[in-house]
Amino acid sequence: MDFSSQLKEVKYPMPEEMPEKTRQLFLIFRDAVHREQEAQTIYKRAAELCEDQELKRVLLGFYNDEVRHEAALVKQYNRLRERYNVQAE
C-alpha cells in the first residue's frame, strides 16, 4: 500500500472546503510530528546509554535537531488547522 492510499484511510474529520492536496499535507504534518517525537525518544535513550562522550554529543545533537524539526512541523500543522478551522485531536 502506498503512502497516499494510507492517508485516504485515515479517519479524521476534515472541512469540505479543504483542498485534497492540503488535506494530505495536513495529515503528513501530523504523522511527521509523531515520527519526530519517536526519533527524539530513540536519540535521547541512546545518548543515556552511551559511554563514549563524542558519540553521546553527536546523539544529543540529533535529538536537538528532531526537537527543532518537531517545532517547525507543529507550527505549520497549527497554521493549517487554524486556517481551515480543524478541531484539535
C-alpha positions in Angstrom: 0.0 0.0 0.0 1.5 3.4 -1.0 1.5 6.4 1.3 -1.2 8.3 -0.4 -3.7 5.4 -0.1 -2.8 5.2 3.6 -3.7 8.8 4.0 -7.1 8.3 2.5 -7.8 5.6 5.0 -7.2 7.9 8.0 -10.5 8.7 9.7 -10.2 12.4 10.6 -12.9 15.0 10.3 -11.8 17.5 7.6 -13.7 20.5 6.4 -15.3 20.2 3.0 -13.5 23.3 1.8 -10.1 21.9 2.4 -8.5 21.0 -1.0 -7.3 17.4 -1.3 -3.6 18.3 -1.6 -3.9 20.4 1.6 -5.7 17.6 3.4 -2.9 15.2 2.5 -0.3 17.8 3.6 -2.1 18.3 6.9 -2.0 14.6 7.5 1.6 14.3 6.5 2.5 17.1 9.0 0.5 15.3 11.8 2.3 12.0 11.0 5.7 13.7 10.8 5.3 15.3 14.2 4.7 11.8 15.7 7.8 10.5 13.9 9.9 13.4 15.2 8.8 12.6 18.7 9.7 8.9 18.3 13.1 9.9 16.9 13.7 12.2 19.9 12.9 9.3 22.3 15.4 7.0 20.4 18.2 9.5 20.3 17.8 10.5 23.9 17.7 6.9 25.1 20.8 6.1 23.0 22.6 9.1 24.5 21.7 8.0 28.0 23.2 4.5 27.3 26.3 5.9 25.6 29.7 5.9 27.4 31.6 7.5 24.6 31.4 11.2 25.1 31.9 12.2 21.5 29.2 9.8 20.3 26.9 11.0 23.1 27.4 14.6 21.9 26.5 13.5 18.4 23.4 11.7 19.6 22.3 14.7 21.6 22.8 16.9 18.5 20.5 14.5 16.6 18.0 14.8 19.4 18.1 18.6 19.3 17.7 18.5 15.5 14.5 16.4 16.0 13.2 18.9 18.6 13.6 21.8 16.1 12.0 19.7 13.3 9.0 19.0 15.5 8.6 22.7 16.4 8.7 23.7 12.7 6.1 21.0 11.8 3.8 21.8 14.7 3.9 25.5 13.6 2.8 24.6 10.0 0.3 22.0 11.2 -1.4 24.5 13.5 -1.4 27.1 10.8 -3.3 24.8 8.5 -5.6 23.7 11.4 -6.5 27.3 12.2 -6.9 28.3 8.5 -9.4 25.5 8.0 -10.9 25.5 11.5 -10.0 21.9 12.1 -10.6 20.9 15.8 -7.6 19.7 17.8 -7.4 15.9 18.3 
